[in-house]
């Protein structure tokens, strides 16, 4: 039996070995596929083309980017070595407009965190989104009176506004000026969402009187305890830009917010070492146009693509296009630890608080 079966088995074994070799080769080829974050992270200047966003906030790229100047009358760019002060011209114009308006409201000036890379795309570190030039992080620390040095912009710590244990705002730090700043940012029609820590959302829910309609745009999310994240909608001239879901009409202060003060959102990640989506993306995962965006020639110089004011006029000219129907974006949020996403309504809970720890 054994002797007879050997000749039969040999071809099978050979085939199996060949298959295994092929599989190993294929795996090696996949791992050798360059990561999109390395390719986009290496670009120092934007692609010269009309401003256009391709794909989704967490899976895309853009052309026609402009840089926010390092300094303005009422803003300063933080962490300049990251080279993330690039955005769609409408985004950069809006940051400048917010800086002016907030200053008029009594906020000394804005400290600007990450916007996008010159051509967007996934980043080497941090951020699932910020890929299509329509997201910006703005510190909740007011601009100091004297100009910050380069070293200070690189190293200065931001102020944590939220107690990490209770997830509540530190009352000694929160001021009416913080509320006014968020209200001003939410007041612009192009702004669709502002992401803040749940503690900050709760503080607003508990204290804002009069007009509360703007609270709809203020969305609770992990982190965002020293900065807020301002996201604008897809801009005219970007048919390939994928809109996010519309926010619900209410102020979001009820059960969806209460969910954040349960155990569930804060359970340790079961798989903390699992790679994030942005770490795995290859060019094949991005819209096909992003290959051309990557290959396009550089802008002639940094000065040529640094935004030169005109803020209010440019923002007024860039009227938001009619919103597209909401789309499913489950693939882009798979990396998040729970079902909540920065692009979708917060999951509601249907039971009273406090919610018991599972298994108790
Ligand atoms: Zn952000």
Boltz pocket constraint, residues with backbone or C-beta under 6 A from the ligand:
constraints:
  - pocket:
      binder: B
      contacts: [[A, 114], [A, 127], [A, 130], [A, 135], [A, 136], [A, 137], [A, 228], [A, 229]]
      max_distance: 6.0
